[in-house]
Amino acid sequence: MLSAFLSASLLSQTLPVPQVPAPPEAGAQASATPVQHKLFEIPLLDCSGLPCVDLATGSGKTLRLLIDTAEANSYLDIKVAQSLGLELQPLKGSDGNVINEVQQTIVPGAHFGDLPMGDFPFMVLDTTPQPDKPGERTERLPGDGVLTYNAFKNRLIQIDYANHMVRISEPQDDAQPCPHNCSRLVIKHFGSFGPVTLTADGFTLNGQPIDAQIDTLFTGTMLVYPGSVEKLGLKKESKSKHKEFFPFTQGGLKLARAEGATESFHDMQLVQNGPLYFGTTDDHLPSASFDAAVGSGLLSHAVVTFDFKGMQMWMEATSAQTPTPAAPPQPAPPE
């Protein structure tokens, strides 16, 4: 839900659910002698406040792609795909019918620097969000497309916000040993049949454990879904009059912002007296089987590692051993 554009959710709703490895049982150990793969470093770029990287193609062109851990299917903007002369193929949904709004293609010889990614599959769609109201202005996608969690299947990816670096491994044969407190990565649906997204346990909000969606394209710290507001004792906070606008979330989303939250991952406190977000009467949030979404505003306070072979994640203090300041809020547009 919290990915940058509503059109992206169409992919999750119409395509078969991607097959991912079952998460390890709690307390299960990785292979005793796993192969330690080299991590290839690439610069972490800033695309209008969103995390992105450059992917080179076999033809010598470069694609600037956002990193979106909340979506399953990577995609390119149709104008970018056409400019590269890529062959576009029709796409069928799980019901066997052609999806008119989405096509598919292959980018031959893709690579991150010296790390080969092979012939890389993408969905292709128009990423320009359609305005909800006549005359309403919407923000275009600040990149050529999006890389999602399935782009790193069986790989380890580490996002080091403080040092502006992403580190990616070759495909792994074994899960890596967990160096710290780890959390399981679990693919869940919104509701019973909604789009799939990436979630993890191990996060706490004001000392209470929560099950959280991991959404790197949400630039806030933590968003509480409506079904968990009362459970977490946050009814008063959810009615905050202070609003903050997120231009690249659902084509533009206004959220209520409260202060004073303590947000942690296991025994690592990431934010103290920090911001916390809620839906508003103007922008309703969907029901979810998890409590909250954590975004880059929270993840950027540490080095976060995702092991998509063992389906686990962990976080470590930045090299400076100090938290990264949260991004300044954007004021809500006038009513």
DAJOHU-V446688 format. One record per residue. RES is the residue in one small letter. BURIAL is I if it has 9 or more other ideal C-beta (glycine too) atoms within 8 Angstrom, else O. Layout:
# DAJOHU-V446688
res:RES burial:BURIAL
res:RES burial:BURIAL
This chain:
# DAJOHU-V446688
res:m burial:I
res:l burial:I
res:s burial:I
res:a burial:I
res:f burial:I
res:l burial:O
res:s burial:I
res:a burial:I
res:s burial:I
res:l burial:I
res:l burial:I
res:s burial:I
res:q burial:I
res:t burial:I
res:l burial:I
res:p burial:O
res:v burial:O
res:p burial:I
res:q burial:O
res:v burial:I
res:p burial:O
res:a burial:O
res:p burial:I
res:p burial:I
res:e burial:O
res:a burial:O
res:g burial:O
res:a burial:O
res:q burial:O
res:a burial:I
res:s burial:O
res:a burial:O
res:t burial:O
res:p burial:I
res:v burial:O
res:q burial:O
res:h burial:O
res:k burial:O
res:l burial:I
res:f burial:I
res:e burial:O
res:i burial:I
res:p burial:O
res:l burial:I
res:l burial:I
res:d burial:O
res:c burial:I
res:s burial:O
res:g burial:O
res:l burial:I
res:p burial:I
res:c burial:I
res:v burial:I
res:d burial:I
res:l burial:I
res:a burial:I
res:t burial:I
res:g burial:O
res:s burial:O
res:g burial:O
res:k burial:O
res:t burial:O
res:l burial:I
res:r burial:I
res:l burial:I
res:l burial:I
res:i burial:I
res:d burial:I
res:t burial:I
res:a burial:I
res:e burial:I
res:a burial:I
res:n burial:I
res:s burial:I
res:y burial:I
res:l burial:I
res:d burial:I
res:i burial:I
res:k burial:O
res:v burial:I
res:a burial:I
res:q burial:I
res:s burial:O
res:l burial:I
res:g burial:O
res:l burial:I
res:e burial:O
res:l burial:I
res:q burial:O
res:p burial:O
res:l burial:I
res:k burial:O
res:g burial:I
res:s burial:O
res:d burial:O
res:g burial:O
res:n burial:O
res:v burial:O
res:i burial:I
res:n burial:O
res:e burial:O
res:v burial:I
res:q burial:I
res:q burial:I
res:t burial:I
res:i burial:I
res:v burial:I
res:p burial:O
res:g burial:I
res:a burial:I
res:h burial:I
res:f burial:I
res:g burial:O
res:d burial:O
res:l burial:I
res:p burial:O
res:m burial:O
res:g burial:O
res:d burial:O
res:f burial:I
res:p burial:O
res:f burial:I
res:m burial:I
res:v burial:I
res:l burial:I
res:d burial:O
res:t burial:I
res:t burial:O
res:p burial:I
res:q burial:O
res:p burial:I
res:d burial:O
res:k burial:O
res:p burial:O
res:g burial:O
res:e burial:O
res:r burial:O
res:t burial:I
res:e burial:I
res:r burial:O
res:l burial:I
res:p burial:I
res:g burial:I
res:d burial:O
res:g burial:I
res:v burial:I
res:l burial:I
res:t burial:I
res:y burial:I
res:n burial:I
res:a burial:O
res:f burial:I
res:k burial:I
res:n burial:O
res:r burial:I
res:l burial:I
res:i burial:I
res:q burial:I
res:i burial:I
res:d burial:I
res:y burial:I
res:a burial:I
res:n burial:O
res:h burial:O
res:m burial:I
res:v burial:I
res:r burial:I
res:i burial:I
res:s burial:I
res:e burial:O
res:p burial:O
res:q burial:I
res:d burial:O
res:d burial:I
res:a burial:I
res:q burial:I
res:p burial:O
res:c burial:I
res:p burial:O
res:h burial:O
res:n burial:I
res:c burial:I
res:s burial:I
res:r burial:I
res:l burial:I
res:v burial:I
res:i burial:I
res:k burial:I
res:h burial:I
res:f burial:I
res:g burial:I
res:s burial:O
res:f burial:O
res:g burial:I
res:p burial:I
res:v burial:I
res:t burial:I
res:l burial:I
res:t burial:I
res:a burial:I
res:d burial:I
res:g burial:I
res:f burial:I
res:t burial:I
res:l burial:I
res:n burial:O
res:g burial:O
res:q burial:O
res:p burial:O
res:i burial:I
res:d burial:I
res:a burial:I
res:q burial:I
res:i burial:I
res:d burial:I
res:t burial:I
res:l burial:I
res:f burial:I
res:t burial:I
res:g burial:I
res:t burial:I
res:m burial:I
res:l burial:I
res:v burial:I
res:y burial:I
res:p burial:I
res:g burial:O
res:s burial:I
res:v burial:I
res:e burial:O
res:k burial:O
res:l burial:I
res:g burial:O
res:l burial:I
res:k burial:O
res:k burial:O
res:e burial:I
res:s burial:I
res:k burial:O
res:s burial:I
res:k burial:O
res:h burial:O
res:k burial:I
res:e burial:I
res:f burial:I
res:f burial:I
res:p burial:O
res:f burial:I
res:t burial:I
res:q burial:I
res:g burial:I
res:g burial:I
res:l burial:I
res:k burial:I
res:l burial:I
res:a burial:I
res:r burial:I
res:a burial:I
res:e burial:O
res:g burial:O
res:a burial:I
res:t burial:I
res:e burial:I
res:s burial:I
res:f burial:I
res:h burial:I
res:d burial:O
res:m burial:I
res:q burial:O
res:l burial:I
res:v burial:I
res:q burial:O
res:n burial:O
res:g burial:I
res:p burial:I
res:l burial:I
res:y burial:I
res:f burial:I
res:g burial:I
res:t burial:I
res:t burial:O
res:d burial:O
res:d burial:I
res:h burial:O
res:l burial:I
res:p burial:I
res:s burial:O
res:a burial:I
res:s burial:O
res:f burial:I
res:d burial:I
res:a burial:I
res:a burial:I
res:v burial:I
res:g burial:I
res:s burial:I
res:g burial:I
res:l burial:I
res:l burial:I
res:s burial:I
res:h burial:I
res:a burial:I
res:v burial:I
res:v burial:I
res:t burial:I
res:f burial:I
res:d burial:I
res:f burial:I
res:k burial:I
res:g burial:I
res:m burial:I
res:q burial:I
res:m burial:I
res:w burial:I
res:m burial:I
res:e burial:I
res:a burial:O
res:t burial:I
res:s burial:O
res:a burial:O
res:q burial:O
res:t burial:O
res:p burial:O
res:t burial:I
res:p burial:O
res:a burial:I
res:a burial:O
res:p burial:O
res:p burial:O
res:q burial:O
res:p burial:O
res:a burial:O
res:p burial:O
res:p burial:O
res:e burial:O
